[in-house]
Amino acid sequence: SILDLPGGAGCTSIDGMGPYDEKLWNSAGAAYGCAWDTGRAAVLQQPVKNSNALARATFQSGDHQFFIEGVGSNVEVAKRFSPNQISPGATTFPASSFYPSTGAAYNTVYNQLVKVFPSIAANYGLPIAYRWRCMECGNREIVTESKAARVLVGADGPVNLFGRTFDYRVGASRAFSESESTLGTGYNYTVALANALGTGKINPFLLPGEKQSDEAIALIKSTSAAGVVMYGGKTTLTQVDGALSGELFKLPAGTVMGAVGFDLRREEYKFNGDKRAAAARPVILNAPFDDVNALDGVHRDIKAVYAELLIPVITNLDVTLAIRRDNYSGIGSTTNPKVSFRYQPIPQLLFRGSYNEGFRAPSFNQLFNGITESPYAGKDLVDPAKCPTGLVDATKPGCESITPNILTGGKSNLGPETAKQGTIGVVIEPFNWFSANADLWEIRKQNTIDSFSTATMVANYNLFQEQFIRDAAGNVAFIDQRWVNAGERTTRGLELGARFNGKFNTGAQWTAGIDGSRLLEKKSRATTNAAFGPSEVGRFTFTGDLGLKWKHSAYVTYKQGNWSSMLQNIYRAGYDDQVLPGVANGLVKPANYNPKVDDYSIFHLTTTYTGFKNVTLTAGIKNILDEDPPFAITYDGNTGAGSSWEPRVADPRGRSFTLMATYKFF
């Protein structure tokens, strides 16, 4: 940028811009570039229009009830984020779109460049290539409308079998959810925009205080692609289920209760891409079309049966035994048990625990998404089989930068994830004004369905050699990052809670409590043949939930008459931050660099009044102290998901006020 050249006005002369840190990102070619804060353009509270309807009718016939229920909803969401960036490219913005010598700012730009790079003086008259954020195009907007509905019919009541009375429940339902996403502002037809830029009437080199001409604005608007439907999809669920429960027989400690049931489901899924005729689909710049994943329609059938027993083993000791068998068409069958107990030797003391196994089938997207090829855009990748240091160094044979194509998408041969988990805990209530609980839990997931980052695959090349697809010359042509059944994850933690309550002399009631989670262990391995990696407790990870060592929600409530209030605290412990490429390889140590993300703590307050008949009024203040999220190295990938704060931990919205009125008709 001419703003960042020696003697220039500086990148900060334009609101939201700053000098690009080429060392931090290990990108020497951007030494005189400016960067714009895309995160600030993201709309944090997306506009939402939500309409819901519910109707239910119940008919009584003797001891039996028959019912029918209908539910419907319509939701419209507008996602808005940063304006598009235009970059030179042979298939997008070729030389014909570069800034021509006829442009009003050409001489100014040329003269600034020649002062710093006199060797290019002979190039006068040639068009100038550039990278430009099209602010005049407006923030990008994608409007998604979702419609959903369900119809349910069922019956329940008593039934006599084998001389005993049992309770039955049967139901049948059909539900669907359908969505369609349409482009709004900020999206332009690529060729039309390139041609408009090539006229020189649009000035991509505006200086502080300058603006585009009316003719330039009209040119940009003429290339808008607003109103084009990108894609849509529909899921349908048809289900029939039933259950039978009741007393089976008596033991000295009490009655054995039992239940059996079945669940039959058909899940259907279809996804359509671009609705425009195949012969009339001009390219739209950076529009996230998803034609590669279009599906005319797929389905799978799920059959399940289950049984459960509640056994009073001795006085105050109950044991529950359950088993469930599921069959997924195309995937297979699985049988999963569950055992739990509840022992209360005295009213003030309770012991509890459980063990169960689980099963998660891959989603339709993970199975059937099409394969997408995308060139690796960075310049920091080397062939891990040829470069022992793993760092780009053109002076060392085998350590040259490589840019293979990255394969992403689904795999039809994916298997299910399996899990084993257990808990054991205690609840104490020594006084009627105090209780506390502690539960130790552990979850072990196997055959996890994962898609690994390029960095992870390079760092563990010995485990992922098959994913590095080479050409006849032995060079890496593709890196396969599609979903795979990979390794294993183990997570262990301790859930803690405490409750207090009391009364004031005025008759007002108060309560206080805290629910906290202490993460004891979080580790994973990429494949079952690999060793477990380092602890992920208190460390940044690219995917999944962050392994925060401690988090809690605490509250205090006060109630008198028709008035009640609650003060709530949300707390998340800090963690070791992500490390950027330039820092990792030692090229730079940023000023005031802190490798740890600070703790995050905010307070909310709500007050409710119920003094009017059938009316409840609630007012609240979220984030009372107007706390900003702690700084975190989370790069915004043009979606507004992050940019200097971690969306999995913090809420970037400052202090806000809420007001809700609820009326109960009957």
DOVOFI-852087 format. One record per residue (C-alpha): residue number from 1; residue in one letter; x, y, z. Coordinates in steps of 0.1 Angstrom, whole numbers, plus 5000, padded with zeros to 4 digits. Each point is the difference from the previous one (the first is absolute). Example, Ala and Ser with C-alpha at 12.3 -4.5 7.8 and 13.67 -1.06 7.14 Angstrom:
    n  res    c1    c2    c3
    1    a  5123  4955  5078
    2    s  5014  5034  4993
//
This chain:
    n  res    c1    c2    c3
    1    s  5000  5000  5000
    2    i  5013  5035  4992
    3    l  4988  5010  5035
    4    d  5026  4976  5015
    5    l  5029  5011  4978
    6    p  5027  5023  5015
    7    g  4986  5035  5002
    8    g  4964  4987  4996
    9    a  4971  5010  5021
   10    g  5001  4967  5019
   11    c  4975  4971  5000
   12    t  4984  5014  5032
   13    s  4989  5031  4981
   14    i  4969  4980  4989
   15    d  4977  4989  5027
   16    g  5003  4963  5008
   17    m  5033  4995  4982
   18    g  5035  4993  5013
   19    p  5034  4988  4986
   20    y  5001  4964  4990
   21    d  5024  4981  5023
   22    e  5019  4980  4974
   23    k  5024  4985  5026
   24    l  4972  4988  5022
   25    w  4983  4982  4971
   26    n  5033  4990  4984
   27    s  4991  5017  4968
   28    a  5029  5022  4988
   29    g  4982  5010  4968
   30    a  4975  5021  5021
   31    a  5026  5023  5015
   32    y  4983  5031  4987
   33    g  4964  4988  5003
   34    c  4971  5013  5021
   35    a  4976  4977  5019
   36    w  4964  5008  5007
   37    d  4982  4988  5031
   38    t  4973  4977  4985
   39    g  4987  4989  5034
   40    r  4986  5034  5008
   41    a  4978  4998  4969
   42    a  4982  4968  5012
   43    v  4965  5005  5014
   44    l  5002  4983  5034
   45    q  4963  5000  5006
   46    q  4986  4987  4967
   47    p  4965  5013  4991
   48    v  4975  4971  5006
   49    k  4962  4998  4993
   50    n  4985  4971  5018
   51    s  4964  4987  4997
   52    n  4987  4970  5018
   53    a  4966  4982  5004
   54    l  4989  4971  5021
   55    a  4966  4982  5002
   56    r  4991  4969  5019
   57    a  4967  4982  5006
   58    t  4995  4972  5025
   59    f  4970  4976  5001
   60    q  4991  4979  5030
   61    s  4984  4966  4997
   62    g  4997  4982  5033
   63    d  5035  4997  5013
   64    h  5016  5006  4966
   65    q  5011  5032  4985
   66    f  5004  5007  4963
   67    f  5017  5031  4988
   68    i  5011  5018  4969
   69    e  5026  5028  4999
   70    g  5012  5024  4973
   71    v  5031  5022  5002
   72    g  5012  5025  4974
   73    s  5027  5027  4998
   74    n  5015  5024  4976
   75    v  5034  5016  5007
   76    e  5018  5026  4979
   77    v  5036  5009  5008
   78    a  5022  5026  4983
   79    k  5037  4992  5003
   80    r  5021  5032  4994
   81    f  5038  5003  5000
   82    s  5029  5017  4983
   83    p  5000  5013  4964
   84    n  5017  4980  4973
   85    q  5037  5002  4992
   86    i  5011  5002  4964
   87    s  5033  4983  4992
   88    p  5018  4995  4966
   89    g  4994  4966  4985
   90    a  5001  4984  4966
   91    t  4964  4986  5003
   92    t  4985  5029  5021
   93    f  5017  5033  4995
   94    p  5025  4998  4971
   95    a  5022  5027  4986
   96    s  4970  5016  4982
   97    s  4986  5009  5034
   98    f  5031  5017  5013
   99    y  5000  5038  5005
  100    p  5007  5016  4965
  101    s  5021  5030  4992
  102    t  4968  5019  4992
  103    g  4989  4998  5037
  104    a  4999  5034  5018
  105    a  5023  4987  5028
  106    y  5025  4982  4977
  107    n  5028  5027  5001
  108    t  4997  5005  5037
  109    v  5004  4962  5007
  110    y  5028  4996  4974
  111    n  5020  5030  5013
  112    q  4998  4987  5036
  113    l  5012  4965  4989
  114    v  5029  5014  4979
  115    k  5013  5020  5030
  116    v  5006  4968  5019
  117    f  5006  4976  4971
  118    p  5018  5021  4973
  119    s  5007  4969  4979
  120    i  4964  4997  4989
  121    a  5000  5035  4984
  122    a  5000  4985  4965
  123    n  4967  4983  5007
  124    y  4980  5033  4998
  125    g  4968  4994  4981
  126    l  4995  4964  5010
  127    p  4970  4992  5021
  128    i  5005  4996  5037
  129    a  4990  4968  5018
  130    y  4986  5004  5035
  131    r  4981  4984  5029
  132    w  4970  5020  5010
  133    r  4972  4998  5026
  134    c  4968  5011  4982
  135    m  4984  5020  5027
  136    e  4976  5015  4975
  137    c  4987  4965  4993
  138    g  4986  5000  5035
  139    n  5002  4973  5027
  140    r  4993  4965  4988
  141    e  4966  4987  5009
  142    i  4985  4965  4998
  143    v  4963  4997  5009
  144    t  4989  4966  5011
  145    e  4963  4990  5004
  146    s  4992  4968  5018
  147    k  4966  4984  5003
  148    a  4992  4970  5022
  149    a  4969  4981  5010
  150    r  4990  4968  5018
  151    v  4968  4981  5004
  152    l  4997  4975  5028
  153    v  4972  4976  5009
  154    g  5001  4976  5029
  155    a  4982  4983  5029
  156    d  5008  4990  5035
  157    g  4982  4982  5028
  158    p  4999  4967  5020
  159    v  4999  4965  4985
  160    n  4996  4966  5017
  161    l  5025  4974  4991
  162    f  5008  4967  5018
  163    g  4977  5009  5028
  164    r  5018  5034  5007
  165    t  4993  5036  4990
  166    f  5026  5018  4980
  167    d  5002  5035  4985
  168    y  5004  5002  4963
  169    r  5010  5029  4977
  170    v  5000  5000  4962
  171    g  5005  5027  4975
  172    a  5006  5008  4964
  173    s  5014  5032  4986
  174    r  5013  5016  4968
  175    a  5022  5031  5001
  176    f  5020  5020  4975
  177    s  5025  5029  5000
  178    e  5007  5020  4969
  179    s  5024  5028  4994
  180    e  5010  5023  4971
  181    s  5028  5025  5000
  182    t  5000  5031  4977
  183    l  5027  5025  4993
  184    g  4994  5036  5012
  185    t  5023  5030  4998
  186    g  5038  4998  4995
  187    y  5001  4973  4973
  188    n  5008  5009  4964
  189    y  5003  4981  4967
  190    t  5037  4995  4996
  191    v  5004  5006  4962
  192    a  4977  5031  5001
  193    l  5019  5014  5030
  194    a  5034  4993  4983
  195    n  4989  5018  4969
  196    a  4987  5029  5020
  197    l  5034  5003  5018
  198    g  5018  4998  4967
  199    t  4984  5033  4988
  200    g  5020  5020  5025
  201    k  4968  5018  5012
  202    i  5001  4982  5034
  203    n  5030  5012  5021
  204    p  5014  4972  5023
  205    f  5027  5024  5013
  206    l  4977  5025  5018
  207    l  5020  5021  5025
  208    p  4985  5011  5034
  209    g  4971  5023  4995
  210    e  4994  4991  4963
  211    k  4970  4981  4987
  212    q  4989  4983  4967
  213    s  4982  5020  4973
  214    d  4963  4995  4994
  215    e  5009  4982  4967
  216    a  5023  4976  5019
  217    i  4973  4992  5026
  218    a  4975  4994  4972
  219    l  5024  4976  4983
  220    i  5005  4980  5032
  221    k  4963  4998  5006
  222    s  4994  4987  4965
  223    t  5021  4969  5008
  224    s  4980  4990  5031
  225    a  4988  4964  5003
  226    a  4975  5006  5028
  227    g  4970  4977  4998
  228    v  5018  4969  4987
  229    v  4991  4968  5019
  230    m  5031  4982  5009
  231    y  4987  4967  5013
  232    g  4973  4984  5021
  233    g  4994  4967  5017
  234    k  4973  4979  5017
  235    t  5001  4974  5027
  236    t  4970  4977  5007
  237    l  4994  4977  5030
  238    t  4973  4974  5001
  239    q  4997  4982  5034
  240    v  4979  4974  5018
  241    d  5008  4991  5035
  242    g  4985  4984  5030
  243    a  5007  4990  5036
  244    l  4985  4977  5027
  245    s  5008  5005  5037
  246    g  4988  4989  5034
  247    e  5005  4978  5030
  248    l  5015  4965  4994
  249    f  5004  4983  5034
  250    k  5009  5008  5036
  251    l  5033  4996  5019
  252    p  5005  5004  5037
  253    a  5013  5035  4994
  254    g  4972  5011  4977
  255    t  4983  4995  4966
  256    v  5021  4993  4968
  257    m  4989  5024  4972
  258    g  5005  4992  4964
  259    a  4997  5016  4966
  260    v  5004  4989  4964
  261    g  4997  5020  4968
  262    f  5007  5004  4963
  263    d  5009  5028  4977
  264    l  4997  4999  4962
  265    r  5013  5030  4980
  266    r  5007  5010  4964
  267    e  5023  5029  4996
  268    e  5000  5017  4965
  269    y  5023  5027  4988
  270    k  5003  5020  4968
  271    f  5021  5030  4990
  272    n  4998  5021  4969
  273    g  5027  5024  4988
  274    d  4997  5029  4977
  275    k  4964  5002  4986
  276    r  5011  5019  4969
  277    a  5001  4982  4967
  278    a  5033  4983  4996
  279    a  5006  5019  4968
  280    a  4993  5034  5017
  281    r  5021  5001  5031
  282    p  5024  5030  4998
  283    v  5026  4998  5028
  284    i  4993  5020  5032
  285    l  5031  5012  5019
  286    n  5006  4979  5031
  287    a  4964  4989  5002
  288    p  5000  4967  5021
  289    f  4981  4979  4975
  290    d  4999  4963  5009
  291    d  4992  4983  4968
  292    v  5025  4972  5006
  293    n  4979  4988  5029
  294    a  4967  5000  4982
  295    l  4979  4968  5006
  296    d  4968  4990  4983
  297    g  4990  4981  5031
  298    v  5014  4974  5024
  299    h  4984  4982  5029
  300    r  5008  4975  5027
  301    d  4978  4978  5023
  302    i  5006  4996  5037
  303    k  4985  4972  5021
  304    a  5004  4999  5037
  305    v  4987  4980  5029
  306    y  5008  5005  5037
  307    a  4993  4987  5035
  308    e  5004  5014  5034
  309    l  4998  4987  5036
  310    l  4999  5019  5033
  311    i  5010  4976  5028
  312    p  4998  5009  5037
  313    v  5029  4978  5011
  314    i  4998  5010  5037
  315    t  4983  5027  5019
  316    n  5011  5034  4986
  317    l  5021  4984  4972
  318    d  4985  5000  4965
  319    v  5018  4986  4969
  320    t  4989  5007  4964
  321    l  5009  4976  4972
  322    a  4994  5010  4964
  323    i  5009  4988  4966
  324    r  4993  5013  4965
  325    r  5007  4986  4966
  326    d  5000  5022  4969
  327    n  5003  4991  4964
  328    y  5009  5026  4974
  329    s  4996  4991  4963
  330    g  5033  5002  4982
  331    i  5020  5002  5033
  332    g  4991  4970  5021
  333    s  4988  4991  5035
  334    t  5011  5008  5035
  335    t  4990  4990  5035
  336    n  5006  5024  5028
  337    p  4994  4994  5037
  338    k  4995  5023  5029
  339    v  5003  4994  5037
  340    s  4993  5025  5028
  341    f  4995  5000  5037
  342    r  4986  5023  5027
  343    y  5007  4994  5036
  344    q  4987  5022  5028
  345    p  5009  4984  5034
  346    i  4987  5031  5019
  347    p  4979  5029  4988
  348    q  5031  5023  5002
  349    l  5022  4979  4978
  350    l  4997  4987  4964
  351    f  5024  4980  4979
  352    r  4994  4996  4962
  353    g  5018  4987  4970
  354    s  4996  4986  4965
  355    y  5017  4983  4971
  356    n  4988  4999  4964
  357    e  5012  4995  4965
  358    g  4990  5022  4971
  359    f  4999  5000  4962
  360    r  4999  5029  4975
  361    a  4994  4994  4963
  362    p  5017  5023  4976
  363    s  4978  5028  4986
  364    f  4987  5002  4965
  365    n  5025  5028  4992
  366    q  5029  4980  5014
  367    l  4990  4970  4978
  368    f  4988  5016  4968
  369    n  5016  5035  4996
  370    g  5018  5003  4967
  371    i  5037  5004  4997
  372    t  5014  5035  4997
  373    e  5035  5009  4987
  374    s  5015  5032  5013
  375    p  5036  5011  4995
  376    y  5020  5006  5032
  377    a  5002  5038  5002
  378    g  5029  5003  5025
  379    k  5037  5001  4992
  380    d  5011  4983  5032
  381    l  4995  4963  4990
  382    v  5028  4976  4992
  383    d  5000  4963  4991
  384    p  5004  4983  5034
  385    a  5016  4970  4983
  386    k  5028  5021  4985
  387    c  5006  5028  5024
  388    p  5011  4989  5035
  389    t  4997  5035  5016
  390    g  4964  5005  4988
  391    l  5009  5037  4992
  392    v  5000  5016  4966
  393    d  5035  5007  4989
  394    a  5007  5003  4962
  395    t  5037  4996  5006
  396    k  4995  4964  5013
  397    p  4990  4973  4975
  398    g  4966  4986  5008
  399    c  4990  5029  5022
  400    e  4985  5021  4973
  401    s  4965  5013  5005
  402    i  4973  4977  4985
  403    t  4963  5009  4991
  404    p  4981  4967  4996
  405    n  4963  4997  4996
  406    i  4980  4993  5032
  407    l  4972  4975  4997
  408    t  4970  5004  5023
  409    g  4966  4984  5002
  410    g  4982  4968  5010
  411    k  5009  4963  5000
  412    s  4973  4974  4994
  413    n  5019  4973  5019
  414    l  5001  5018  5033
  415    g  4991  4980  5031
  416    p  4984  5011  5032
  417    e  5016  5016  5030
  418    t  4998  4980  5032
  419    a  5003  5012  5036
  420    k  5002  4987  5035
  421    q  4993  5022  5029
  422    g  4995  4998  5037
  423    t  4992  5022  5030
  424    i  5001  4996  5038
  425    g  4990  5026  5024
  426    v  4986  5010  5034
  427    v  4974  5025  5011
  428    i  4999  5013  5036
  429    e  4973  5020  5017
  430    p  5009  5003  5037
  431    f  4977  5029  5005
  432    n  4968  5012  4984
  433    w  5018  5032  4989
  434    f  5030  4983  4984
  435    s  5008  4973  4975
  436    a  5030  4991  4979
  437    n  5009  4975  4973
  438    a  5032  4986  4984
  439    d  5000  4977  4970
  440    l  5031  4985  4983
  441    w  4994  4992  4964
  442    e  5020  4985  4971
  443    i  4992  4997  4963
  444    r  5020  4979  4975
  445    k  4992  5004  4963
  446    q  5014  4976  4974
  447    n  4999  5000  4962
  448    t  4995  5038  5003
  449    i  4988  5016  4967
  450    d  5026  5027  4994
  451    s  5014  5022  4973
  452    f  5035  5010  5008
  453    s  5017  5033  4992
  454    t  5030  5001  4976
  455    a  5023  5010  5029
  456    t  4989  4969  5020
  457    m  5005  4977  4971
  458    v  5034  5014  4992
  459    a  5011  4998  5036
  460    n  4989  4964  5001
  461    y  5010  4990  4965
  462    n  5009  4964  5011
  463    l  4964  4995  5009
  464    f  4984  5017  4970
  465    q  5023  4989  4971
  466    e  4970  4986  4981
  467    q  4984  5035  5000
  468    f  5029  5015  4981
  469    i  4992  4991  4964
  470    r  5030  5002  4977
  471    d  5004  5004  4962
  472    a  5023  4978  4979
  473    a  5030  5021  5009
  474    g  4994  4994  5037
  475    n  4989  5036  5007
  476    v  4970  5007  5023
  477    a  4971  5007  4976
  478    f  4971  4997  5025
  479    i  4995  4999  5038
  480    d  4968  4981  5009
  481    q  4983  5018  5029
  482    r  4966  4982  4996
  483    w  4982  4985  5030
  484    v  5016  4968  5015
  485    n  4994  4977  5029
  486    a  5031  5008  5018
  487    g  5012  4996  5035
  488    e  4988  5004  5035
  489    r  4992  5028  5025
  490    t  5000  4997  5038
  491    t  4984  5027  5022
  492    r  4997  4999  5038
  493    g  4986  5026  5023
  494    l  4984  5009  5033
  495    e  4966  5017  5002
  496    l  4995  5019  5033
  497    g  4970  5018  5013
  498    a  4987  5017  5032
  499    r  4967  5015  5010
  500    f  4990  5023  5028
  501    n  4966  5015  5009
  502    g  4985  5021  5028
  503    k  4975  5026  5011
  504    f  5002  5036  5012
  505    n  4980  5014  5029
  506    t  4979  5018  4974
  507    g  4988  4967  4986
  508    a  5021  5003  4968
  509    q  5017  4969  4988
  510    w  5036  4996  4986
  511    t  5020  4973  4984
  512    a  5036  4997  4988
  513    g  5017  4974  4981
  514    i  5029  4990  4977
  515    d  5004  4973  4974
  516    g  5036  4995  4989
  517    s  5020  4976  4979
  518    r  5037  4991  5005
  519    l  5016  4983  4970
  520    l  5025  4975  5012
  521    e  5010  4984  4968
  522    k  4995  5005  4962
  523    k  5022  4982  4976
  524    s  4997  4986  4965
  525    r  5019  4980  4974
  526    a  4996  5004  4963
  527    t  4999  4962  4993
  528    t  4997  4969  5021
  529    n  5036  4992  4992
  530    a  5013  5033  5013
  531    a  5009  5009  5035
  532    f  4978  5025  5019
  533    g  5011  5036  4994
  534    p  5007  5025  5028
  535    s  4973  5011  5024
  536    e  4975  5023  4984
  537    v  4989  5014  5033
  538    g  5004  5038  5000
  539    r  5014  5000  4964
  540    f  4987  5013  4967
  541    t  4987  4975  4975
  542    f  4986  5007  4965
  543    t  4969  4978  5003
  544    g  4975  4989  5026
  545    d  4995  5016  5034
  546    l  5030  5016  5016
  547    g  5013  4981  5030
  548    l  4995  5028  5026
  549    k  5013  4989  5034
  550    w  4972  5016  5019
  551    k  4966  5016  4992
  552    h  4970  5008  5021
  553    s  4967  5017  5002
  554    a  4991  5016  5033
  555    y  4969  5018  5011
  556    v  4982  5018  5028
  557    t  4962  5004  5000
  558    y  4976  5022  5021
  559    k  4962  4997  5001
  560    q  4974  5020  5019
  561    g  4964  5000  4990
  562    n  4995  5005  4963
  563    w  5036  5011  4995
  564    s  5031  4978  4994
  565    s  5035  5006  4988
  566    m  5030  4980  4990
  567    l  5037  5010  4998
  568    q  5020  4975  4979
  569    n  5038  4996  4994
  570    i  5014  4981  4971
  571    y  5037  4992  5003
  572    r  5025  4983  4976
  573    a  5036  4993  5009
  574    g  5028  5012  4977
  575    y  5021  4977  4979
  576    d  5031  4998  4978
  577    d  4994  5019  4968
  578    q  5004  4990  4964
  579    v  5035  5007  4986
  580    l  5003  5018  4967
  581    p  5025  4987  4973
  582    g  5025  5029  5003
  583    v  5001  4995  5038
  584    a  5003  4963  4998
  585    n  5030  5000  4977
  586    g  5017  5028  5019
  587    l  4998  5027  4974
  588    v  4983  5025  5023
  589    k  4990  5006  5036
  590    p  4972  5025  5001
  591    a  5002  5029  5024
  592    n  4981  4993  5033
  593    y  4996  4964  4989
  594    n  4980  4979  5024
  595    p  4997  4963  4991
  596    k  4971  4996  5024
  597    v  4964  5011  4996
  598    d  4986  5017  5031
  599    d  4971  4987  5021
  600    y  4965  5011  4989
  601    s  4974  5010  5025
  602    i  4967  5019  4994
  603    f  4969  5007  5021
  604    h  4963  5001  4990
  605    l  4970  5014  5020
  606    t  4963  4993  4995
  607    t  4969  5012  5019
  608    t  4965  4985  4996
  609    y  4966  5013  5010
  610    t  4969  4979  5002
  611    g  4975  5024  5016
  612    f  4977  5001  4970
  613    k  4976  4971  4993
  614    n  5013  4976  4974
  615    v  5029  5024  4992
  616    t  5037  4996  5007
  617    l  5024  5029  4994
  618    t  5037  4994  4999
  619    a  5028  5026  4996
  620    g  5037  4993  4999
  621    i  5035  5013  4995
  622    k  5025  4977  4983
  623    n  5037  5006  5006
  624    i  4993  5026  5027
  625    l  5037  5011  5001
  626    d  5003  5003  4962
  627    e  5029  4976  4999
  628    d  5018  4994  4967
  629    p  5011  4964  4992
  630    p  5036  4993  5008
  631    f  5024  5003  4970
  632    a  5005  4967  4982
  633    i  5018  4993  4968
  634    t  4970  4988  4981
  635    y  5001  5010  4963
  636    d  4968  5011  4983
  637    g  4995  4979  4969
  638    n  4976  5025  4984
  639    t  4971  4986  5020
  640    g  5001  5022  5031
  641    a  5006  4969  5021
  642    g  5029  5015  5019
  643    s  5027  5026  4995
  644    s  5018  5007  5032
  645    w  4975  4982  5022
  646    e  4992  4963  5004
  647    p  4963  4992  4992
  648    r  5001  4967  5018
  649    v  5006  5018  5033
  650    a  4990  5036  4999
  651    d  4971  5022  4988
  652    p  5011  5032  4982
  653    r  4968  5018  5007
  654    g  5004  5027  5027
  655    r  4974  5012  5025
  656    s  4965  4994  4987
  657    f  4965  5003  5013
  658    t  4971  4976  4997
  659    l  4963  5003  5005
  660    m  4975  4972  4997
  661    a  4962  4998  5007
  662    t  4982  4967  5002
  663    y  4962  4996  5000
  664    k  4983  4968  5009
  665    f  4966  4996  4984
  666    f  4988  4971  5021
//
